[in-house]
Amino acid sequence: SIARPELSIAELQSGQQFELRIRIENTSAVAGKETIEVYIKPQGGSVVPRIRELKGFQKLLIAAHSEAESTIRLGVDELLTVNQAGQRKLEPGALKVIIGTGTETYLEDQIMIVP
């Protein structure tokens, strides 16, 4: 889930962050490790984006037959893009958020940076 799917550039510059949470269940009889990865893909903007960009990750140890929650935050540093002039800046617009393991997608949603 995404606690607040829309933040303004001013809110992000003042330190607010998007908070992404996902619960993972281990259905096996042994403990296991899982690396949760967060990717974003800009939906438009002044620069043609990569297919997706890794913006955060967290490694979890999940006990047998139990669940764990991963919380990853995205702030200004993770959301800056490089424009055509080579400047790093926050651009308003929609960003597709993909949370998974690199091979398996658990959650796909959208966040908005508003002017």
C-alpha positions, 0 to 999 in steps of 0.5 A: 500500500502507499500511505499518501499517493500524491505529494507536491514538489514543495512537500518533497523538498521540505522532507516529506516522503512517499511511504510504500508498505508491503507484506510478504508471507513465507508459506514454507516450513523453513525460514527464508530471506527475501529482497524487496525491490522498489522500481519507478518508471516516469510516465512522461516528462521532459526526458525519455525514461529508462524502462524502470529504475531501482530506487530502494530495496530491503532484505527481510528474514521471514520465519517459517509460516509467518509474514513480514512487512517491508516499508520503503520510503521515497524522497527527493533524492530517489525521485530526482531526474536528469533533464535535457540540460543535465540538471537534476530536478524534481518534475511533476507527473505520474510515476509507476511504482513497481514493488517486487523481487526483480523477477516477481511483482507483488504490487504495481501502483502509481504516485503523483508529484504535483506542482 
